[in-house]
Amino acid sequence: MSAKPDYNKLRSETQFHWGVISSYDTLLALTGIPIKDFYLDPEAGIEAYRKGRPLLSEMFGPDVPPPGLATPHVSYGHVNCLGAEMVFPEGGEVCNTVPFTTLKEGINVLKRDIDFLNSGMTNFYLDYMKKLSDAFDGEKCYFAFGYEGPITSAYTLRGHAVFFDPYDNPDLFKEFLGLLTESIVEFGYFHCNINEWPHISPEGAGLCDDVASMFNPDMWPEFVLPYWENYFAAKTTGSRFAHVEDLRVEQLHFLEDIGLSAYDPSISTKINPQIISQACQVPFQWRLGSIHYPGMSCQDVEDFVFQAIADGASSVFADASEPQCNPNDVKKIHSFIRAAKVVERMLSEGATREDIGKCVSISGKQRFWDHWPE
């Protein structure tokens, strides 16, 4: 394991940043292109970027950058290559079938040499990537046919059975997780080749593993952390980042145990910035998600930013997704931007988190975080 960060000073030395994130679904909302067409027709993808980017800039302004050119974001590329069929419903996100009815079946597949280039829908999305890049005069196109962390990948391959495997067949499940993590790493190297990145980054590497939050804290030392460690050790000699939604406070200390330098809780209803700050020292970001806007005023959004930073978040970001493509939510996004810029200026002038907390309105102090989310 690489040396852990110095948590006594890491958070204080982590520079504040903020952002408003747009994505392909923003482009689809603005252009009216069906999501299934976007996933399966490169011409629809070209139209989404060509027409959607100017519309996005017109609606949200210069502080909301349009998404970079990328193939449709598919988190199940790796498991698709292992035999999970991808399903593209009308009007909904891609999902996958569950290919392994037993652990032994999965182990047998994972012991094989998988030709990722010629498995699943890899070649379809490589062709999609080329067509996108060619349509935009050679602009670099990110190959977003991706992969997830060990526990989430295990879930996509085993379905709900993954929650029984540690009890019914613990040793076999560990063998399965070990082989699966090796396969994730190998697919990650293949993914790096396509995107022209180094296999082992000296800067850092990230991991997305939401389903890990569904494992009881008592299970983490045996069934989560060893496989995270194997992944990170194979991917970077630098810093470690993880995106894990819906962690409980009892699980937060594991983020230090694995040596994270940054953590994204994203949508996590059982914790908040105050709880995270008190439970662990890993720098984290706090997200204003699409689901939050309907119950918030512009003042609430500004208070969200100020209170999150006052309570320990190192950064904040907001979604400019399909639900935000309306005048009311655009106003709220601009409120987020104004507040973030105030924080940025105050910190550059030497303000403390306590100073930033004083910017929170009286109603905001009453709401955050006892009445969040609502």
N, C-alpha and C positions, 0 to 999 in steps of 0.2 A: 504494500500500500504506500502511495506517495505521502509525503509529509502533510499533516493537517495544517489548515490555516491557523494563524494566531487569532483565536476568537476574542481575545481581550481587546483587540483593536480593529478587527476586520470591519465591523459594521461602521465604526466611526470613520474609517478610511475609505469606505465605499462611496463613490461619487453619486449624487442624486441624478436621476434621469427620469424622463417622462415621455409618453408617446400616445398617440391615438392610432389604433391599428385598423386598417381597412383590409378586406380580403376578397377572394373571388365571389363570395356570396353578396358582397356589396355591389360588385359589377353586374351580377345576375339580376339583382333587384332593380338596378337602374336601367338595364337594357331589356328586361323581360325575357331573357333567354332561359329556357327550362334547365334545371340542374342536371337532369339525366342527359340532355343533349350536350351540356358542357363536359360531362365526364366521358362521353363516348364518341364525340364528334369534334375533331380538331378544328374544323371550320367554325363551329360554335365557340370554341375557345378563342380563336383569333378575333371573332366579332366581339366577344365579351371584353377583351382587352382594348381593342381598337376603338369601340364606341364608349365603353364604360369608363375608361380612365379620364377622358375630358369631362364627362358628366359628373364623376366623383369630385374632381377638382372644382367644378362649378358649384356643386351643392355644399361641400364642406370647407372649401378654402385651402390656402397654401399650407396650413399647419397639419393637414391630414394627407400624407403622401399616398399615392395610389399603390396598390400591391405590385411587387416585382413580378416579372414574367415567370410563370411556373406552370408545369403540368398540373392537372387536378390533384389536390391534396388527398392522397389515399394512405391512411395509416396502416393498411393491411397488405402492403406490397410483399413483405417478407412471408407472412403466413399464406398468402396466395400462392407463392412459389412452393410452399410445403403441402399444398393440396386444398386449402380453404378457397372455395369458390366465392367470387365477389358478386354481390347482388346490387343492382341499381334500380331502386324503386322510382316510380313516378313521383316527383315533387319532394323527394327525401334524400338524405345522405346515403352514401354507399355503406353497405354492411357485408358481412361474410357468413358463410355456412360454417358449421363446426365439423371438422373432418375426422377427429380421432375419438372413437367411442371408448377406447381403453388406453391406459398409459403405455402398455406394451406396443400397441399399434403406433403410437407417437414416437416411442423410442426407436422402433425399427426404421421409421422414416428418417428420423434425425441422425441415425448412424450412417445414412447414405451420403454420398457426395452429391450435393444439389447443384445443378447448373442453373444459377439464378438468371443468367442471360436468356436462356431458352425455356424458362418455366413461367407458368402463370401468364399474366398480362404484361410482362416486362417489355417485350418487343413492341407491343401496341403503344405503350407510353413513351418508349424511346422514339418511335416514329412521330408521336404527338409532339414531343419536345422539339424534334428537328423542324417540323412544320411551323410551330410557334416561332422559333428563332428565325427561320427563313422569312416569315411574314413580317418580322420587325427588324429587317436588315441586319441579321446576325446578332441581335441583342441576346445576352446571356440568359438562358432559360434554366431555371432550377428544376431538377428531376425530383418531383415530390412523391414518387412511388416509394413510400417509406416503411418504417418499422416502429415497433413499440418496445418497452422494456420487458424484462423476463416474466413478471407476474401478469401483466396485461396480455402479453403474447400467449401465455399459458391459458388464459381465459378464452381468448379468441379461438384457440385450438381445441379446448376441452369443454367450453361452455360452463354451465353451473357445476359440473362435476369437479371443477378445479377447487371448489370450496370443501369438498369431501376428501379429495386425494391426500391431503396432509394427515388425515386421521385414518383413512382406510389403508393407504399404502405409502407411508412416509418415506421409506427407503427408495421405493420405485419412483416416487414423486421427485425426490432429490436427484435421482439419475436423470429423469426427464428434464428438470430445470437446468441441470448442468449442461446437458447436450443442447437444450434450447438456447441457453445463453451463448454457447459457442457458435451456434448457427446465427444468432442475432449479430454477433460480432463479425462473422464472415459476410453476412449480407450488408452490414454497415461498411465494410471495406469495399465491397462491390459498389455500393451507393456512392462512396467517396470517389471511386474511379470515374463514375459517370459525371459527377459534379466537379471533378478535377480538384479534389481536396486530399490532403495527406491522410493516410490510414490512421496514423497515431499522431494526434495533434499535440504539439508542445504548449499550445495556448490553453486548451481546455476542451471538454466534451460535455454534452447534455444527455439526459435520459428522461423519457416520458413514461410514467408507470402508474397510472391512476388506480388500477385495480389493487395495487399494493395496499392502499388505504383500507381495503375491505378485509385484510388479514389482521386478526387480533394482535395487539402489541406483543403478547407473549410469543407469538410465532415469528416475529421479525428476525431475531438473531439466528434462527435455524433455516427459515424459508424465504427470506427476502434479502437481508444484508450480504450473505456470501455471494449471491448471484449479481447483485449490484456491484460488489467489489470486483468480481471477475470482469464485468463489463467495463467499468471505468479503467481498470488496470490495462485492459487491452486497447482502449481507445485514446488515452491521453496520459501525458506525463505532467500535465498542467492542472488547471482548476477544474472543479466538478460542479455541474449544475443539474438540478432535477425539477421537473414539473410533475407534481402529484396533487391531484384534487381530493378534497374531502378528508384530509388527515384529521385525526383526533389529537387533543393536546398530549395524550399519553404516548403518541408516536413521534412527536416533534424532536425529542432528544436524539433519535436515531439519525437525524440529518447531520448532527455533529459527529456522531459515531462513524459515519461513512465519509466524512471530510468534505462536505459541500461548501462551496464558496458563495453559492446563490441558490435561492429556492423560489419557485413560483407556485403558490397555493391555488391560483386561479379562482374557480368557483368552489368555495369551501365554507359550508354553512355552520360548522361547529366551532370555528375559530375566527379570530379577527386580529388586526395588527397588535393590539394590546396583549392578547393571549400569546401570540407567536413571540413577541419581544421578551415576554417574561419566561417562556418555556425553553427557548433556545437562542443562540447567538448568531445564527446564520443570517446574513443579509437576505431580505426578501422583497418582492414586489407585491403590490395590491391592485386588484383589477376591478374596474367598474364594468361589469358585464352587461350584455344586452338585456338580460332578465331584470336588471335593476332599474332601468330608466323609467318605466311606467309609474313607479311609486315615488319618484323623486322630482323635486322642483329644481330650478337652476341654483337656488341657494343651497339646497341639499347637496348638489353636485360639488359646489365649491367647498362646503364643509367637509365632504368626503375626502377631498384632496388634503386639506389642512390637517384634519384629524388623523388620517392615515400616516402622514409624515410625523406629526407630533408624537404618535404612538409607536414609531420605530421603523416604518417602511422605508426602504432605501430608494424605492421608485414607485411610480403609479402609472397605470396605463388604462385607456378606455377603448371600448369597442366602437367602431363605426361600421356596423354590420347591416345586414338586410333590414332588421327592425328599426334601425336609426335613420332610414332614408325617408324622413318626414320633417317638416319645418320645426315642430316642437322639440324633437330630439337633437336636431342640428343646433338649436339654441343651447341645449344642455351640454353638448360637446364643446361649444365655444366657451361656456362657463368653466368647464373642466380645463380647457387650455389657458384661460385667463388665470385661474387659481394656480395651475402648475407653473406658469411663468412668474407669478408672484413668489412662489416658494423658491424657484431657481434664483431669482434676484436676491431674496432675503438671505439665502444660504451663502451666496457669493459675497455678501456684505458682512458675513460673520454671525448671522442670527443662529440661535439654538432651536432645537425642537420645541422647547417650551415657548419660545417667542412665536413660533409658527402656530402653536396651539391657541394662542390668544386671538388668532384670526377667525377662529370658529365662532359662529353665531350662537346666541343663547339657545335657540331651538336645536342647533346642531349638537351642542354639548349634551342636550337631553336625549338626542336620538342615538348618537354614535358612542358605544356600539350595542347598547342594551336593546335597541329596537332596530337592529340591522341583521340580516335583511328582513324586509317586511313584504 
